[in-house]
Amino acid sequence: MSERRVVITGIGLITPAGPDRESSWQGLCRGDSTTRLVSIPGLPAPVCGAPLPAGLFFHAPLEPLVDLALATSAEALAHANHPLTAYDPSRVGCVIGTSKGGCHALSAAWQQTHRPDASAWPHGPDPWTCCDPQVAARTVSQHWNLQGPCLAPVAACATGLLSIARGADLITLGRCDAVLAGSVDASLLPAIHASFRRLGVLAPVASDPTHACRPFHKDRGGFVIGEGGAVLMLERADLARARQAPILADWRGASLAADAGHLTRLSPDPEPLIHLLRDTLRQAEMSPAELDYINYHGTATRGNDPLESQAVELALGTAARSIPGSSLKGTIGHLLGGAGSVELAATVLALRDQTIPPTLHLDQPDPACRLDYTPHHARPSSLQTALKLSLGFGGHLVCAVISRPV
């Protein structure tokens, strides 16, 4: 299986912190909070959110999810020195997930059905063609003539990391030589916001909305919804090196688990998360002491942060408190289905630049959260190996390990 090791050779990234990879990464490292009051048509008052940067327009006549997927896949391919000409199209796959499908198109379809007098869908005659969860993956495959497997995982807020893990599996199992993998999300809509508000997981509207989302803080109140996505170029290591591709990171392994006892709450027993963490290290053939950075899920909800921290402490033992980590959701909000891929992309860039991005607004940590979360400011550090956690509502648990190329 050594000839089927997987490497990451390209990243496409769009977040509230920037319209491309490098501006997004610089904003994350600076700790520029992008959360603010957002007026969403259909809601009675502005709400806290982290929208895409003002002036960022896409030109594909489709759902915003598709525009995000096309833009990030193009950036990933350019970053990887345009690898598609090196591969048989039937050996190149596409795994791009969404947590819900095309919500903007679905809203327009509902308007057309129930309010015929409403303004028409501006992107074409039939919004129903853009509603399904596979719309981003399908369109990217068509656009780049990818003839390998085309998959669209849906795993709530773990969708992004699961999609990349599934893409890596296609290579290690010998199904593909290269895969475009990631996820996208555009959910600043009345129905989505109202649903999460009813679930009690959104941060209250604060006098200073830039501080609304405070992961691991003792007075945290929930997350804010953000938009964006990331696509990574995955390649078989020997083939990538043969074409002299820029190797950004080695994919060391991933593991999946379930904690499906409740729609929105983690089990009070951290055992599923502990098992996930230990199994991931076993897949990567690593010990806890070899980890240099942890990118946490860190939603700033009352339940997630202490349980995630406790599971890391119990799974990693004495090494846990010496491993720096961070949550990016205080900076860019919770990108829902896009979160895992965006945060893994940032983790790859952390290894590249030997810099840990900060956890914002952590002036008073919860006593139950006792780890090193890199508060306030980015930290230069010697980073060889990193772990990424993603936890989705409904019990979807995903963990992965990457390392600097050797």
PyMOL commands that set and color helices and strands:
alter all, ss='L'
color gray80, all
select helices_A, chain A and resi 2-4+21-30+64-79+83-86+89-91+103-114+127-130+135-144+156-172+190-199+209-211+237-242+271-284+288-290+304-322+329-332+336-353
alter helices_A, ss='H'
color red, helices_A
select strands_A, chain A and resi 6-14+36-38+47-50+92-97+150-151+178-185+225-226+228-236+249-258+293-295+325-326+355-356+379-380+385-392+396-403
alter strands_A, ss='S'
color yellow, strands_A
deselect
rebuild
show_as cartoon
